[in-house]
């Protein structure tokens, strides 16, 4: 897992994506892959936001719905929905998002840290006085 402090201090690339009309980003070093939504195997006792398991390169990888994980309204899958596969330490986890937007180069002066220390949102990219991207902490996000 990449160190978000490095992003905040030096800048770097964010993979930006949307969920429920909101824009989010992961430090690009935490992203292992972006794939189409595969067939998923349901897990009977899993929380609602866990969609199931997928086979990703021979490994069983859990997949979460980002909308539900963040407490946003449930959405429909469409042709632009996809899975972002995150690499967290030695584990992988997939997140279903509405669509991937871009890989953006972010300068440190564009980032404001979140006032909440242990939340899923670690900071915000603010340009022209407007919040544009919520930077998510993948490690906290995938804890169940």
C-alpha positions in Angstrom: 0.0 0.0 0.0 1.2 3.4 -0.9 1.7 6.1 1.8 -0.9 8.8 1.4 1.3 11.2 3.3 3.7 11.1 0.3 0.8 12.2 -2.0 -0.1 15.0 0.4 3.5 16.2 0.7 4.8 15.7 -2.9 1.7 15.4 -5.1 1.2 12.5 -7.5 -1.3 10.8 -9.6 -4.9 10.0 -8.6 -7.1 7.6 -10.4 -10.4 9.4 -10.4 -13.8 7.8 -10.6 -17.5 8.5 -9.8 -20.1 6.9 -7.6 -23.6 8.5 -7.2 -22.6 11.7 -9.0 -19.6 12.3 -6.7 -16.0 12.3 -7.7 -13.4 10.2 -5.7 -9.8 9.3 -6.1 -7.2 6.7 -5.1 -3.5 7.2 -5.1 -2.5 5.5 -8.3 0.1 3.4 -6.5 -2.7 1.6 -4.7 -4.5 0.5 -7.9 -3.6 -2.9 -9.3 -6.1 -3.2 -12.1 -9.3 -1.9 -13.7 -11.6 -4.5 -15.1 -15.1 -5.1 -16.4 -17.5 -6.5 -13.9 -17.0 -10.3 -13.9 -19.3 -13.1 -12.7 -19.4 -12.9 -8.9 -20.0 -15.6 -6.3 -22.3 -14.4 -3.5 -21.1 -14.8 0.1 -24.2 -15.6 2.2 -23.1 -13.9 5.5 -21.4 -10.9 4.1 -22.5 -7.3 4.7 -24.8 -5.8 2.0 -22.0 -3.7 0.5 -20.0 -6.9 -0.3 -21.2 -8.0 -3.7 -19.3 -11.3 -3.7 -16.0 -12.9 -4.8 -14.5 -12.8 -8.2 -11.7 -14.8 -9.8 -8.9 -12.3 -10.6 -5.8 -13.9 -12.1 -6.4 -17.1 -10.2 -7.2 -15.5 -6.8 -10.5 -15.2 -5.0 -10.9 -11.5 -4.5 -13.8 -9.8 -2.6 -15.8 -7.2 -4.4 -17.6 -4.3 -2.7 -20.0 -1.8 -4.0 -18.5 1.6 -3.4 -21.9 3.4 -3.2 -23.1 1.1 -0.5 -19.8 1.1 1.4 -20.0 4.9 1.6 -23.7 4.9 2.6 -24.8 6.3 -0.8 -28.0 5.3 -2.6 -27.8 2.0 -4.5 -27.2 2.4 -8.2 -27.7 0.3 -11.3 -24.8 -1.3 -13.2 -24.3 0.0 -16.8 -21.8 -0.5 -19.5 -19.4 2.0 -18.0 -19.5 0.5 -14.5 -16.3 -1.4 -13.6 -14.2 -2.8 -10.9 -11.1 -1.1 -9.5 -8.8 -3.7 -8.0 -6.8 -2.3 -5.1 -3.6 -3.8 -3.7 -3.5 -3.3 0.1 -0.3 -4.7 1.6 -0.5 -8.3 0.2 -4.3 -8.4 -0.2 -6.5 -7.4 -3.1 -10.0 -6.1 -3.0 -12.3 -5.0 -5.9 -14.6 -2.0 -5.7 -17.5 -1.5 -8.1 -17.7 2.1 -9.3 -20.0 3.9 -11.6 -17.2 4.8 -14.0 -13.5 5.5 -14.1 -12.9 9.1 -15.1 -9.1 9.9 -15.4 -5.7 9.7 -14.0 -4.9 13.2 -12.8 -1.7 14.7 -11.7 -2.3 16.5 -8.3 -0.1 19.1 -6.8 0.4 19.3 -3.0 -1.1 22.8 -2.9 -4.4 21.5 -4.4 -4.9 19.0 -1.5 -6.6 19.8 1.8 -6.4 17.1 4.5 -9.7 15.9 6.0 -10.4 17.1 9.6 -11.5 13.6 10.5 -8.4 11.5 11.5 -9.7 8.0 11.0 -12.3 8.4 8.3 -12.4 6.8 4.8 -11.9 10.3 3.2 -8.3 11.4 3.9 -8.4 14.7 1.9 -9.9 16.7 -0.8 -8.6 18.2 -4.0 -9.7 21.8 -4.3 -9.2 23.8 -7.4 -10.6 27.2 -8.2 -12.1 27.3 -4.7 -14.3 24.2 -5.4 -14.0 20.7 -3.9 -13.4 18.4 -6.9 -12.2 15.0 -5.6 -12.5 13.2 -2.3 -9.3 11.2 -1.7 -10.2 7.8 -0.2 -8.0 5.7 2.1 -8.2 2.2 0.6 -7.0 0.5 3.8 -9.8 1.9 5.9 -12.4 1.5 3.1 -11.9 -2.2 2.7 -12.0 -3.0 6.5 -15.3 -4.7 7.2 
